Amino acid sequence: MLNRAFLTTSLELPGYRITRNLGVVRGIVVRSRSIVGTIGAGIQSLFGGNITLWTEMCEQARREAFELMALHARQIGANAVIGARYDATEISAGVTEVLCYGSAVVVESV
């Protein structure tokens, strides 16, 4: 089981040593804005500040990509992911790919 504490952006886990590097793991989500969300966000943007509808959509996409990355790591036998990162690319107007990736490793306590 992959413990959330063993998913990190750093390249090491204090108190643990890497015994195997299993390679890159990733989670990819492609999201589009709905017409209702676009209209609601447009109304929010008239008042300024945080556009919560789009913030929630972005957070959900990142969370899903993160969960897919963790699942991928478990599937190949990792118990940790180091060097985790996010990337996002607009594929077309209103459609964005969110990628979460890192290095799947097996760690043991020192």
MDTraj code that builds the backbone (N, CA, C; nanometers):
import mdtraj as md
import numpy as np

residues = "MET LEU ASN ARG ALA PHE LEU THR THR SER LEU GLU LEU PRO GLY TYR ARG ILE THR ARG ASN LEU GLY VAL VAL ARG GLY ILE VAL VAL ARG SER ARG SER ILE VAL GLY THR ILE GLY ALA GLY ILE GLN SER LEU PHE GLY GLY ASN ILE THR LEU TRP THR GLU MET CYS GLU GLN ALA ARG ARG GLU ALA PHE GLU LEU MET ALA LEU HIS ALA ARG GLN ILE GLY ALA ASN ALA VAL ILE GLY ALA ARG TYR ASP ALA THR GLU ILE SER ALA GLY VAL THR GLU VAL LEU CYS TYR GLY SER ALA VAL VAL VAL GLU SER VAL".split()
xyz = np.array([
    [0.0839, -0.1191, 0.0000],
    [0.0000, 0.0000, 0.0000],
    [0.0876, 0.1244, 0.0000],
    [0.0499, 0.2226, -0.0776],
    [0.1260, 0.3471, -0.0885],
    [0.0725, 0.4456, 0.0143],
    [0.1539, 0.4784, 0.1123],
    [0.1172, 0.5718, 0.2174],
    [0.1307, 0.7140, 0.1643],
    [0.0294, 0.7988, 0.1899],
    [0.0363, 0.9382, 0.1431],
    [0.1622, 1.0085, 0.1924],
    [0.2130, 0.9691, 0.3074],
    [0.3354, 1.0296, 0.3591],
    [0.4545, 0.9954, 0.2704],
    [0.4405, 0.8935, 0.1881],
    [0.5490, 0.8521, 0.1005],
    [0.5317, 0.9037, -0.0417],
    [0.4575, 1.0099, -0.0575],
    [0.4460, 1.0809, -0.1841],
    [0.5003, 1.2206, -0.1600],
    [0.6126, 1.2518, -0.2237],
    [0.6796, 1.3776, -0.1919],
    [0.7396, 1.4433, -0.3152],
    [0.7558, 1.5748, -0.3068],
    [0.8237, 1.6478, -0.4133],
    [0.9748, 1.6433, -0.3957],
    [1.0203, 1.6043, -0.2784],
    [1.1650, 1.5960, -0.2548],
    [1.2208, 1.4695, -0.3206],
    [1.3512, 1.4594, -0.3209],
    [1.4163, 1.3450, -0.3837],
    [1.4622, 1.2405, -0.2817],
    [1.4190, 1.2577, -0.1575],
    [1.4519, 1.1612, -0.0532],
    [1.3433, 1.1623, 0.0531],
    [1.3414, 1.0583, 0.1338],
    [1.2497, 1.0481, 0.2473],
    [1.3338, 1.0290, 0.3722],
    [1.3451, 1.1310, 0.4564],
    [1.4268, 1.1180, 0.5774],
    [1.3827, 0.9966, 0.6602],
    [1.4819, 0.9192, 0.7024],
    [1.4543, 0.8003, 0.7816],
    [1.4317, 0.6756, 0.6978],
    [1.4378, 0.6899, 0.5651],
    [1.4175, 0.5775, 0.4734],
    [1.5278, 0.5780, 0.3692],
    [1.5546, 0.4609, 0.3165],
    [1.6501, 0.4540, 0.2052],
    [1.5807, 0.3881, 0.0875],
    [1.6183, 0.4319, -0.0298],
    [1.5622, 0.3772, -0.1539],
    [1.6348, 0.2472, -0.1853],
    [1.5580, 0.1394, -0.1989],
    [1.6190, 0.0103, -0.2317],
    [1.6013, -0.0253, -0.3787],
    [1.4984, 0.0317, -0.4429],
    [1.4764, 0.0075, -0.5875],
    [1.4099, 0.1288, -0.6494],
    [1.4523, 0.1600, -0.7704],
    [1.3878, 0.2660, -0.8481],
    [1.3105, 0.1963, -0.9592],
    [1.1792, 0.2150, -0.9618],
    [1.0940, 0.1458, -1.0589],
    [1.0600, 0.2302, -1.1810],
    [1.1073, 0.3539, -1.1839],
    [1.0853, 0.4392, -1.3000],
    [0.9757, 0.5419, -1.2802],
    [0.9451, 0.6096, -1.3880],
    [0.8473, 0.7187, -1.3858],
    [0.7050, 0.6625, -1.3812],
    [0.6227, 0.7248, -1.2969],
    [0.4793, 0.6946, -1.2927],
    [0.4052, 0.8246, -1.3194],
    [0.2844, 0.8122, -1.3725],
    [0.2101, 0.9328, -1.4066],
    [0.0608, 0.9103, -1.3942],
    [-0.0084, 1.0213, -1.3781],
    [-0.1534, 1.0242, -1.3831],
    [-0.1923, 1.1393, -1.4730],
    [-0.2791, 1.1137, -1.5696],
    [-0.3189, 1.2161, -1.6665],
    [-0.4700, 1.2313, -1.6642],
    [-0.5152, 1.3569, -1.6570],
    [-0.6581, 1.3889, -1.6628],
    [-0.6754, 1.4980, -1.7670],
    [-0.7758, 1.4845, -1.8525],
    [-0.8079, 1.5884, -1.9499],
    [-0.9456, 1.6431, -1.9134],
    [-0.9526, 1.7723, -1.8918],
    [-1.0755, 1.8374, -1.8458],
    [-1.1204, 1.9440, -1.9444],
    [-1.2502, 1.9584, -1.9543],
    [-1.3055, 2.0699, -2.0310],
    [-1.4011, 2.1473, -1.9410],
    [-1.4190, 2.2710, -1.9718],
    [-1.5142, 2.3541, -1.8972],
    [-1.6533, 2.3278, -1.9519],
    [-1.7495, 2.3189, -1.8615],
    [-1.8882, 2.3046, -1.9051],
    [-1.9445, 2.4435, -1.9360],
    [-2.0487, 2.4485, -2.0134],
    [-2.1119, 2.5768, -2.0461],
    [-2.1680, 2.6422, -1.9204],
    [-2.2259, 2.5621, -1.8312],
    [-2.2812, 2.6163, -1.7062],
    [-2.1685, 2.6738, -1.6209],
    [-2.0576, 2.5984, -1.6088],
    [-1.9442, 2.6466, -1.5316],
    [-1.8826, 2.7716, -1.5914],
    [-1.8764, 2.7785, -1.7229],
    [-1.8198, 2.8956, -1.7904],
    [-1.9055, 3.0187, -1.7653],
    [-2.0367, 3.0021, -1.7729],
    [-2.1273, 3.1148, -1.7469],
    [-2.1151, 3.1594, -1.6010],
    [-2.1165, 3.0607, -1.5082],
    [-2.1036, 3.0935, -1.3665],
    [-1.9724, 3.1619, -1.3353],
    [-1.8636, 3.1136, -1.3932],
    [-1.7322, 3.1731, -1.3711],
    [-1.7274, 3.3136, -1.4319],
    [-1.7934, 3.3312, -1.5467],
    [-1.7995, 3.4639, -1.6085],
    [-1.8686, 3.5641, -1.5183],
    [-1.9749, 3.5200, -1.4532],
    [-2.0455, 3.6076, -1.3587],
    [-1.9556, 3.6388, -1.2397],
    [-1.8866, 3.5358, -1.1867],
    [-1.7953, 3.5592, -1.0750],
    [-1.6838, 3.6565, -1.1130],
    [-1.6357, 3.6476, -1.2358],
    [-1.5245, 3.7336, -1.2767],
    [-1.5656, 3.8806, -1.2835],
    [-1.6942, 3.9075, -1.2987],
    [-1.7422, 4.0460, -1.2991],
    [-1.7182, 4.1150, -1.1648],
    [-1.7152, 4.0367, -1.0578],
    [-1.6989, 4.0919, -0.9237],
    [-1.5537, 4.0867, -0.8754],
    [-1.4660, 4.0245, -0.9529],
    [-1.3252, 4.0157, -0.9168],
    [-1.2998, 3.9090, -0.8118],
    [-1.1737, 3.8873, -0.7821],
    [-1.1359, 3.7904, -0.6796],
    [-1.1231, 3.6499, -0.7343],
    [-1.1220, 3.5543, -0.6425],
    [-1.1060, 3.4137, -0.6777],
    [-1.2300, 3.3632, -0.7514],
    [-1.2090, 3.2971, -0.8625],
    [-1.3197, 3.2390, -0.9388],
    [-1.3332, 3.0949, -0.8911],
    [-1.4166, 3.0760, -0.7901],
    [-1.4237, 2.9484, -0.7190],
    [-1.4654, 2.8321, -0.8070],
    [-1.5497, 2.8546, -0.9066],
    [-1.5913, 2.7446, -0.9942],
    [-1.4719, 2.6858, -1.0683],
    [-1.3846, 2.7703, -1.1186],
    [-1.2679, 2.7204, -1.1907],
    [-1.1618, 2.6678, -1.0936],
    [-1.1515, 2.7293, -0.9754],
    [-1.0587, 2.6806, -0.8746],
    [-1.0946, 2.5375, -0.8359],
    [-1.2224, 2.5128, -0.8127],
    [-1.2684, 2.3783, -0.7772],
    [-1.2429, 2.2791, -0.8901],
    [-1.2661, 2.3214, -1.0151],
    [-1.2416, 2.2341, -1.1293],
    [-1.0930, 2.1988, -1.1393],
    [-1.0060, 2.2985, -1.1204],
    [-0.8612, 2.2748, -1.1269],
    [-0.8168, 2.1835, -1.0134],
    [-0.8682, 2.2073, -0.8941],
    [-0.8302, 2.1242, -0.7802],
    [-0.8750, 1.9797, -0.8003],
    [-0.9932, 1.9605, -0.8536],
    [-1.0425, 1.8245, -0.8787],
    [-0.9546, 1.7544, -0.9825],
    [-0.9173, 1.8248, -1.0885],
    [-0.8320, 1.7649, -1.1918],
    [-0.6955, 1.7273, -1.1340],
    [-0.6381, 1.8141, -1.0517],
    [-0.5085, 1.7834, -0.9899],
    [-0.5196, 1.6640, -0.8956],
    [-0.6269, 1.6605, -0.8171],
    [-0.6473, 1.5495, -0.7234],
    [-0.6614, 1.4173, -0.7981],
    [-0.7380, 1.4173, -0.9070],
    [-0.7557, 1.2952, -0.9862],
    [-0.6245, 1.2503, -1.0495],
    [-0.5469, 1.3448, -1.1024],
    [-0.4176, 1.3105, -1.1626],
    [-0.3240, 1.2540, -1.0565],
    [-0.3261, 1.3115, -0.9364],
    [-0.2435, 1.2639, -0.8254],
    [-0.2824, 1.1216, -0.7871],
    [-0.4123, 1.0962, -0.7753],
    [-0.4607, 0.9626, -0.7387],
    [-0.4235, 0.8598, -0.8459],
    [-0.4328, 0.8982, -0.9728],
    [-0.3945, 0.8072, -1.0812],
    [-0.2450, 0.7766, -1.0766],
    [-0.1634, 0.8779, -1.0433],
    [-0.0198, 0.8543, -1.0305],
    [0.0073, 0.7564, -0.9165],
    [-0.0575, 0.7771, -0.8021],
    [-0.0386, 0.6874, -0.6876],
    [-0.0834, 0.5453, -0.7224],
    [-0.1936, 0.5325, -0.7949],
    [-0.2415, 0.4011, -0.8381],
    [-0.1397, 0.3336, -0.9294],
    [-0.0866, 0.4090, -1.0241],
    [0.0143, 0.3563, -1.1155],
    [0.1352, 0.3052, -1.0366],
    [0.1775, 0.3820, -0.9359],
    [0.2922, 0.3411, -0.8534],
    [0.2619, 0.2102, -0.7806],
    [0.1433, 0.1988, -0.7220],
    [0.1059, 0.0752, -0.6519],
    [0.1050, -0.0428, -0.7476],
    [0.0534, -0.0210, -0.8688],
    [0.0425, -0.1288, -0.9665],
    [0.1782, -0.1864, -1.0056],
    [0.2824, -0.1051, -1.0011],
    [0.4146, -0.1566, -1.0389],
    [0.4987, -0.1957, -0.9176],
    [0.4379, -0.1928, -0.7976],
    [0.5053, -0.2430, -0.6790],
    [0.5784, -0.1413, -0.5943],
    [0.5564, -0.0133, -0.6185],
    [0.6229, 0.0905, -0.5392],
    [0.5515, 0.1099, -0.4058],
    [0.6267, 0.1547, -0.3065],
    [0.5636, 0.1957, -0.1815],
    [0.5879, 0.3438, -0.1539],
    [0.6467, 0.4143, -0.2524],
    [0.6693, 0.5583, -0.2396],
    [0.6869, 0.6201, -0.3787],
    [0.6618, 0.7503, -0.3860],
    [0.6898, 0.8283, -0.5072],
    [0.7677, 0.9502, -0.4627],
    [0.8825, 0.9728, -0.5250],
    [0.9645, 1.0903, -0.4952],
    [0.9684, 1.1802, -0.6179],
    [1.0029, 1.3056, -0.5959],
    [1.0149, 1.4007, -0.7064],
    [0.8836, 1.4262, -0.7771],
    [0.7717, 1.4214, -0.7049],
    [0.6399, 1.4406, -0.7671],
    [0.6251, 1.5837, -0.8180],
    [0.5672, 1.5955, -0.9352],
    [0.5456, 1.7258, -1.0006],
    [0.4123, 1.7260, -1.0735],
    [0.3637, 1.8472, -1.1040],
    [0.2448, 1.8665, -1.1862],
    [0.2831, 1.9449, -1.3106],
    [0.2076, 1.9226, -1.4170],
    [0.2218, 2.0003, -1.5397],
    [0.0823, 2.0122, -1.5997],
    [0.0566, 2.1191, -1.6689],
    [-0.0729, 2.1373, -1.7348],
    [-0.0504, 2.1981, -1.8718],
    [-0.1291, 2.1520, -1.9682],
    [-0.1193, 2.1998, -2.1052],
    [-0.2585, 2.2224, -2.1596],
    [-0.2800, 2.3378, -2.2211],
    [-0.4079, 2.3621, -2.2865],
    [-0.4035, 2.2934, -2.4229],
    [-0.4919, 2.1960, -2.4403],
    [-0.4953, 2.1185, -2.5639],
    [-0.5720, 2.1943, -2.6720],
    [-0.6835, 2.2527, -2.6335],
    [-0.7612, 2.3419, -2.7208],
    [-0.8383, 2.4356, -2.6302],
    [-0.9092, 2.5296, -2.6880],
    [-0.9824, 2.6276, -2.6074],
    [-1.0757, 2.5569, -2.5089],
    [-1.0509, 2.5786, -2.3818],
    [-1.1367, 2.5212, -2.2787],
    [-1.1070, 2.3771, -2.2429],
    [-1.0024, 2.3173, -2.3027],
    [-0.9664, 2.1776, -2.2731],
    [-0.8210, 2.1745, -2.2266],
    [-0.8009, 2.1217, -2.1064],
    [-0.6681, 2.1215, -2.0459],
    [-0.6307, 1.9824, -1.9974],
    [-0.5059, 1.9461, -2.0219],
    [-0.4493, 1.8210, -1.9704],
    [-0.3744, 1.8544, -1.8418],
    [-0.3980, 1.7769, -1.7372],
    [-0.3236, 1.7898, -1.6124],
    [-0.2468, 1.6597, -1.5928],
    [-0.1174, 1.6717, -1.5742],
    [-0.0291, 1.5571, -1.5580],
    [0.0376, 1.5656, -1.4218],
    [0.0351, 1.4559, -1.3486],
    [0.1088, 1.4436, -1.2233],
    [0.2062, 1.3285, -1.2425],
    [0.3342, 1.3511, -1.2135],
    [0.4337, 1.2475, -1.2383],
    [0.5417, 1.2501, -1.1311],
    [0.6117, 1.1401, -1.1192],
    [0.7210, 1.1292, -1.0237],
    [0.7949, 0.9981, -1.0451],
    [0.8911, 0.9724, -0.9574],
    [0.9697, 0.8482, -0.9643],
    [0.9163, 0.7496, -0.8620],
    [0.8737, 0.6335, -0.9103],
    [0.8251, 0.5274, -0.8223],
    [0.9451, 0.4549, -0.7640],
    [0.9445, 0.4376, -0.6329],
    [1.0551, 0.3710, -0.5656],
    [1.0037, 0.2769, -0.4576],
    [1.0915, 0.1884, -0.4166],
    [1.0673, 0.1042, -0.2992],
    [1.1624, 0.1544, -0.1918],
    [1.1066, 0.1872, -0.0753],
    [1.1880, 0.2372, 0.0351],
    [1.1739, 0.1440, 0.1552],
    [1.2763, 0.1501, 0.2411],
    [1.2688, 0.0772, 0.3669],
    [1.3260, 0.1660, 0.4767],
    [1.2786, 0.1454, 0.5962],
    [1.3227, 0.2237, 0.7114],
    [1.4688, 0.1934, 0.7408],
    [1.5435, 0.2992, 0.7800],
    [1.6845, 0.2796, 0.8174],
    [1.6982, 0.2633, 0.9669],
])
top = md.Topology()
chain = top.add_chain()
for i, resn in enumerate(residues, 1):
    res = top.add_residue(resn, chain, resSeq=i)
    for name in ("N", "CA", "C"):
        top.add_atom(name, md.element.get_by_symbol(name[0]), res)
traj = md.Trajectory(xyz[None], top)
